[in-house]
């Protein structure tokens, strides 16, 4: 039953999060390097080291540290950042909106591009246009997103400087926002000057993330459409006199799109993870950029908070995709 499936997925999600928390907590503590030593100036005494170790709970055994940290997490306390001395939860939540906005914009671009390629390739199947689309898909999949980012920076940031190549928004505009969801807030407030500035900063990193995903979506949807075009109900629609465009968009698409919707949800989790390198490349002030700084500085509480949040996002998206698939698929809905 649907309820049983839902409860099973919730239990699996909780177990997954606990497993991620254990693995990350242990791994970052056995990696060489002392975060306390990085905080202290030369000539610090043993008493200074011991005081900081006690302050961050690093004077206890790893199991004791984990129990204390997990208890804090369950109460909303993810600890204090070693480098900034600020609460980890506040730092992570302040950067999360930027990463979500970038990921959503990249997903929208990927769905539009992939959908257009699939529909065009299906409409013009067995022609040179379909072959050109297949070649373009292959090129898009062969090049990783960060290389697409470098190409975009060279083309539209250096040779033809029409877009911003770093940052999230112009510094002079930051005080005008009341929340960390800059893009959504600018739309709600009808401040299209702010919106245009944000899009000018976000477009190139979003396109760099979207190109490989668009190729994946286009390939799967085109293949699903090709298989659907030979089914009986599509043939019946043709006999009724409907044009090819109507047959593809109104008859074949609604059945061929189900596997693609599942793929989009799963790939969205990878898209969020892929923002780490792209945000660094474009100096975008998101969660991925913060994660790299935390690793460089061996900021253990901040690393733990970021990884746990990423894991939570991944599991929640996968949970929603699984449940949506069960709702849209009649065979699973009534199972």
C-alpha positions in Angstrom: 0.0 0.0 0.0 1.0 3.6 -0.5 1.1 4.3 3.2 3.4 1.4 3.9 5.7 2.6 1.1 5.7 6.1 2.6 6.6 4.8 6.1 9.3 2.5 4.7 10.9 5.4 2.8 10.8 7.6 5.9 12.6 4.9 8.0 15.2 4.4 5.2 15.8 8.2 5.1 16.4 8.3 8.8 18.8 5.4 8.7 20.6 6.9 5.8 21.1 10.2 7.6 22.4 8.5 10.7 24.9 6.5 8.6 26.1 9.6 6.8 26.6 11.4 10.2 28.6 8.5 11.6 30.8 8.1 8.5 31.5 11.8 8.1 32.1 12.4 11.8 34.7 9.6 12.0 36.4 10.2 8.7 37.1 13.9 9.2 38.7 13.1 12.6 41.1 10.5 11.4 42.3 12.7 8.5 45.8 14.2 9.3 45.8 17.8 10.4 45.0 19.6 13.6 42.4 22.4 13.4 43.3 23.7 16.8 46.9 24.2 15.7 45.7 26.3 12.8 43.8 28.6 15.1 46.7 29.4 17.5 49.5 31.8 16.9 53.2 30.7 17.0 54.4 30.2 20.5 51.1 29.1 22.0 51.4 27.2 25.2 50.1 23.7 26.0 47.5 25.3 28.3 46.2 27.3 25.3 45.9 24.2 23.2 44.1 22.3 26.0 41.7 25.2 26.6 40.6 25.2 22.9 40.4 21.5 22.7 38.1 21.5 25.7 36.1 24.4 24.2 35.3 22.4 21.0 35.1 19.0 22.8 38.2 17.6 21.0 39.7 16.4 24.3 37.2 13.5 24.5 37.2 10.2 22.6 35.6 10.1 19.2 32.5 8.1 20.4 32.0 10.6 23.2 32.3 13.5 20.8 29.8 11.9 18.4 27.2 11.4 21.1 27.6 15.0 22.3 27.4 16.3 18.8 24.4 14.2 17.8 22.6 15.2 20.9 23.1 18.8 20.0 22.0 18.3 16.4 18.7 16.7 17.6 18.2 19.9 19.6 19.1 22.2 16.6 22.7 22.9 17.8 25.2 21.9 15.1 28.1 23.4 17.1 30.3 26.5 16.6 32.5 27.1 13.5 36.2 27.0 14.4 37.2 29.7 11.9 34.3 32.2 12.3 33.3 31.4 15.9 29.6 31.6 14.8 26.9 28.9 15.1 27.2 26.4 12.3 23.4 26.2 11.7 23.1 29.9 11.1 26.1 29.9 8.7 24.8 27.0 6.7 21.2 28.3 6.4 22.5 31.7 5.3 24.3 30.1 2.3 21.7 27.5 1.5 19.2 29.8 -0.4 22.0 30.9 -2.8 22.7 27.3 -3.7 19.1 26.3 -4.0 18.3 29.3 -6.3 21.3 28.4 -8.5 20.3 24.7 -8.6 16.7 25.5 -9.5 17.7 27.9 -12.2 20.0 25.3 -13.7 17.3 22.6 -13.5 14.8 24.9 -15.3 17.3 25.6 -18.1 18.2 21.9 -18.4 14.6 20.8 -18.6 13.8 23.4 -21.2 16.9 22.6 -23.3 16.5 18.9 -22.9 12.8 18.9 -23.7 13.3 21.0 -26.8 16.0 18.7 -28.1 13.9 15.7 -27.5 10.8 17.1 -29.1 12.7 18.4 -32.1 14.6 15.1 -32.5 11.3 13.2 -32.4 9.5 15.5 -34.8 12.4 15.4 -37.3 13.4 11.8 -36.7 15.5 10.0 -39.3 16.8 13.3 -40.7 20.1 15.2 -40.4 18.6 17.4 -37.7 18.2 14.4 -35.4 21.8 13.4 -36.1 23.0 16.9 -35.3 21.0 16.8 -32.0 22.6 13.4 -31.1 26.1 14.9 -31.8 25.3 17.9 -29.6 24.1 15.6 -26.8 27.3 13.6 -27.0 29.4 16.7 -26.8 27.4 18.1 -23.9 27.9 14.8 -22.0 31.6 14.5 -22.8 32.5 17.8 -21.2 32.1 18.2 -17.4 30.3 21.2 -16.0 33.3 23.0 -14.7 34.9 23.0 -18.1 31.7 24.4 -19.6 32.1 27.1 -16.9 35.6 27.9 -18.1 34.4 28.1 -21.7 31.5 30.4 -20.7 33.9 32.7 -18.7 36.2 32.9 -21.6 33.5 33.7 -24.1 31.0 35.9 -22.2 33.3 37.2 -19.4 36.5 37.9 -21.3 36.1 38.0 -25.1 32.6 39.4 -25.0 32.0 40.6 -21.4 28.2 40.7 -21.2 27.7 38.8 -17.9 29.3 38.9 -14.5 31.9 36.2 -13.9 32.0 36.3 -10.0 29.8 36.9 -7.0 26.1 36.4 -6.5 24.9 40.1 -6.7 26.5 43.5 -7.0 27.8 44.6 -3.6 25.8 47.8 -3.6 22.5 45.9 -3.9 22.9 43.4 -1.0 21.5 45.8 1.7 18.3 46.0 -0.2 17.3 42.4 0.5 15.5 41.3 3.7 16.0 37.5 3.2 18.7 35.3 1.8 16.4 34.2 -1.1 17.5 37.1 -3.3 16.0 35.9 -6.6 12.6 35.0 -5.2 12.4 38.1 -3.1 13.2 40.4 -6.0 10.3 38.8 -8.0 7.8 39.1 -5.1 8.8 42.8 -4.6 8.6 43.4 -8.4 12.1 44.8 -8.2 13.2 43.7 -11.7 16.4 45.8 -11.5 17.5 43.5 -8.7 16.3 40.5 -10.5 18.3 41.3 -13.7 21.4 41.9 -11.7 21.0 38.5 -10.0 20.3 36.7 -13.3 23.4 38.4 -14.8 25.5 36.9 -12.0 23.8 33.5 -12.0 23.2 32.7 -15.6 26.7 31.5 -16.6 27.1 29.1 -13.6 23.5 27.9 -14.1 24.1 27.2 -17.8 27.4 25.4 -17.0 25.5 23.1 -14.6 22.6 22.7 -16.9 24.3 21.6 -20.1 25.3 18.0 -19.1 21.9 17.5 -17.4 20.0 18.8 -20.5 21.8 16.2 -22.6 20.8 13.4 -20.2 17.2 14.6 -20.2 17.1 15.0 -23.9 18.4 11.5 -24.6 16.0 9.8 -22.2 13.0 11.7 -23.3 13.7 11.2 -27.0 14.2 7.5 -26.5 10.9 7.3 -24.5 9.1 9.2 -27.2 10.4 7.0 -29.9 9.1 3.9 -28.1 5.8 5.5 -27.5 5.2 6.6 -31.1 4.7 3.0 -32.1 2.0 2.2 -29.6 -1.6 1.7 -30.6 -3.2 4.8 -29.1 -0.7 7.0 -31.0 -1.6 5.2 -34.2 -5.3 5.7 -33.4 -4.7 9.4 -33.0 -3.1 9.6 -36.4 -6.1 7.8 -38.0 -8.3 10.5 -36.5 -6.5 13.1 -38.5 -4.4 14.7 -35.9 -1.1 16.3 -37.0 2.3 15.0 -36.0 2.9 17.9 -33.6 -0.4 17.2 -31.8 0.3 13.5 -31.7 3.7 14.1 -30.1 2.8 16.7 -27.6 -0.7 15.6 -26.6 -0.6 11.8 -27.0 2.9 10.4 -26.8 4.5 13.0 -24.4 2.2 12.5 -21.4 3.1 8.8 -21.3 6.8 9.1 -22.3 7.5 11.8 -19.7 7.1 9.6 -16.6 10.6 8.0 -16.7 12.1 11.5 -17.4 10.4 13.0 -14.4 12.0 10.4 -12.2 15.4 11.0 -13.8 15.0 14.8 -13.3 14.4 14.3 -9.5 17.3 12.0 -9.1 19.6 14.2 -11.2 18.6 17.3 -9.2 20.4 15.8 -6.2 23.6 15.4 -8.2 23.0 19.0 -9.5 23.1 20.3 -6.0 26.3 18.4 -5.3 27.8 19.7 -8.5 27.5 23.3 -7.4 30.6 22.9 -5.1 33.1 23.3 -8.0 31.0 25.7 -10.0 30.4 28.0 -7.1 34.2 28.1 -6.4 34.9 28.7 -10.1 32.5 31.7 -10.2 33.2 32.9 -6.7 29.5 32.4 -6.0 28.5 32.8 -2.4 26.8 29.6 -1.8 27.0 26.5 0.3 29.4 24.7 -2.0 31.9 27.5 -1.8 31.6 27.5 1.9 32.2 23.8 2.0 35.6 24.2 0.2 36.7 26.9 2.6 35.7 24.6 5.6 37.7 21.7 4.2 40.8 24.0 3.6 40.6 25.3 7.2 39.7 21.9 8.7 36.7 23.5 10.3 35.2 20.2 11.6 31.9 21.5 13.0 31.2 23.4 9.8 32.1 20.4 7.6 29.8 18.2 9.6 26.9 20.6 9.3 27.3 21.1 5.5 27.7 17.4 4.7 24.7 16.6 6.9 22.6 19.2 5.2 23.6 18.0 1.8 22.7 14.5 2.8 19.3 15.7 4.1 18.6 17.5 0.8 19.6 14.4 -1.2 17.4 12.1 0.8 14.4 14.4 0.9 14.5 15.0 -2.9 14.8 11.2 -3.5 11.9 10.6 -1.1 9.8 13.1 -2.9 10.7 11.6 -6.3 9.9 8.1 -5.1 6.5 9.2 -3.7 5.7 11.3 -6.8 6.4 8.3 -9.0 4.1 6.2 -6.9 1.3 8.8 -7.2 1.7 9.2 -11.0 2.0 5.5 -11.7 -1.4 3.8 -11.3 0.2 0.3 -10.9 2.2 1.5 -7.9 -0.5 3.7 -6.4 -2.9 0.7 -6.1 -0.3 -1.9 -5.2 
